[in-house]
Amino acid sequence: MAEPVGPDNSRHIAEAAAEIAVSCGFMVVGWGAVTPPWRLQDEVGDRLAFVAMILRASACPVLALGVTRDGSPRHPLYVSRDTRPVLWPAPRPEPKQGIAA
């Protein structure tokens, strides 16, 4: 797959976060520990940093079902069903290769 993210993905994330922010709601994120092949690590890391930047810019409250060692929001498949969401402090690394749209 040449472009797994899709051309409108960032816009959809930003629009959803903005709508949630003005409606006094919250967003739950949970992609888990991401371990891409070594040749994609920078690209994937940049994309995750960019998504975190979109969420911070929206002022939308972001929750997670816990965090991994690297600060990523835990994936829902790997937490107990009685886990309660907590505020997710989005990591602040800036993309290394520029903005990943």
N, C-alpha and C positions, 0 to 999 in steps of 0.2 A: 504494500500500500504506500503510494508515494506521499500522500498528505493525510495522515490519520486524524489530525485535529479538525480539518474542515475550514473553509474560508470564513464562515460566520460564527464560529464557536465563541470567540472572545466577545463579540457583540452580544450574543445571547446570554452569556454569563453576566456581563455588565448590566444588561437590561433587567434580568431576573433579580440581581442584587439590588439595583436601584428601586425596583418595584417593591421588593421586600422591605427595604429601608424606609420608604415612605408609608408603608402599611403597618409599621411597628412590628414586623415579623422577624424571623431569623432564618438563617440558612445552616443546614448541617452538611459538612463536607466529610469525605472519608475515602481517600484513594489509597491509603496504607503506605507501607514502605515500598518504594518503587526501586527496582533493581534492573534497569535496562542493560542491554549488552554494552560493553565498554565503549563501542564506537558511537553510541547514542547518549551516553551519560550527560554530556554538556547540554545537548539539545533538550533532553527531557528535564534536566534541572532548570534550564532557562524557562521552559514552558511552565513548570510548577511555580517558579518565582514570579512569572508574569501573572498567572492566575491569582496568586496571593496578593499581588499589587492591585489587580482589578478589584478584588474583594475589599481591600483596605480603603481604596479610593471611594467606594460606594457608601461607606459608613454603615453597611449592613452588618448586624451582629452575626458572627460566624461561630458555630458550635461544632464540636467533634465528640466522638465517643472514646476519647482518650487520644494520646499521641504516641508515636513510635520513638525510638531512641534519637532519630534525626529530627524530630519535631513535626513530622508529617501526621496528619489526622488519621487515626486508625480506621482500617476498613471494617465495615459492619459485620462481615462474615467472621471476623476474628475477635469478637468481643462477646461477652455474656449477654443474654437477652435482657437482663435487668440493669444493664449499664445505662447510666444517665448522661446526657450530653453535658459537656463543659465548654466554657468559652475557649475558642481555639486562637491562641496567639500566633497568627500567621508569621512564619519566618520572614525575615527581611532581606535575604540576599538579593542583590540586583542581578538581572540576567547578564551572563558573561559575554554572550555573542550578540548583544543588542536585543531589541524587543522581539519576542516570539509571538507573532500575531495569531 
